[in-house]
């Protein structure tokens, strides 16, 4: 799946989130997407995977904070640190 399709899928699936989980995920989305030196494709794949985990937790009656904690930045920093850098043309 290319990046544009992945972003469309993420946008569609976000509509299934509860108000609280949507706000939580949007904060994650902004934080991760602002990592400009990372591969866009890999970044979106990570965001889709995180969204899948939140949706699954929601189906089980749990909140996103139950999965990723109150402050997911520590987890996200580890994940973002593992992503390849974006290759740019000069």
C-alpha positions in Angstrom: 0.0 0.0 0.0 1.4 3.4 -0.9 1.7 6.3 1.5 -1.4 8.2 0.2 -3.6 5.1 0.5 -2.3 4.5 4.0 -3.1 8.0 5.1 -6.6 7.7 3.7 -7.1 4.4 5.6 -5.9 6.1 8.8 -8.2 9.0 8.3 -11.2 6.7 7.8 -10.4 4.4 10.8 -9.9 7.4 13.1 -13.7 8.1 12.8 -14.3 4.8 14.7 -12.5 6.1 17.8 -14.2 7.3 20.9 -13.8 11.0 21.6 -11.1 10.4 24.2 -9.2 7.9 22.1 -9.4 10.1 19.0 -7.9 13.0 20.9 -5.2 10.7 22.3 -4.4 9.3 18.8 -4.4 12.8 17.2 -1.7 13.8 19.7 0.3 10.8 18.7 -0.3 11.5 15.0 1.0 15.1 15.3 4.0 14.0 17.4 5.0 11.2 15.0 4.4 13.2 11.8 6.6 16.0 13.0 9.6 13.7 12.9 10.6 15.2 9.5 13.8 13.3 9.1 12.0 9.9 9.0 10.7 7.9 6.1 7.1 9.0 5.4 6.0 5.4 4.5 7.5 3.9 7.6 6.0 6.7 9.7 2.5 6.1 8.4 2.9 2.3 8.8 3.7 2.9 12.5 0.7 5.2 12.9 -1.6 2.6 11.3 -0.3 -0.1 13.6 -0.8 2.1 16.7 -4.3 3.0 15.5 -5.0 -0.8 15.1 -3.9 -1.4 18.7 -6.1 1.5 20.0 -9.1 0.2 18.0 -8.6 -3.3 19.3 -8.3 -2.0 22.9 -11.5 0.0 22.4 -13.4 -3.1 21.2 -12.3 -4.7 24.4 -13.6 -1.8 26.5 -10.2 -0.3 27.2 -8.8 3.2 26.6 -5.7 4.1 24.5 -4.0 5.1 27.8 -4.4 1.5 29.0 -2.3 0.4 26.0 0.3 3.2 25.6 0.2 4.9 29.0 -0.8 8.4 30.0 2.2 9.9 28.2 3.1 7.8 25.2 6.1 10.0 24.2 8.7 7.7 25.7 7.3 4.7 23.7 7.1 6.9 20.6 10.6 8.1 20.9 11.9 4.6 20.9 9.7 3.7 17.9 10.7 6.8 16.0 14.3 6.2 16.8 14.1 2.9 15.0 12.6 4.3 11.8 15.0 4.9 8.8 15.8 8.4 7.9 14.1 9.9 4.9 16.3 10.0 1.8 16.2 13.4 0.2 17.6 14.6 -3.1 20.0 17.5 -3.1 
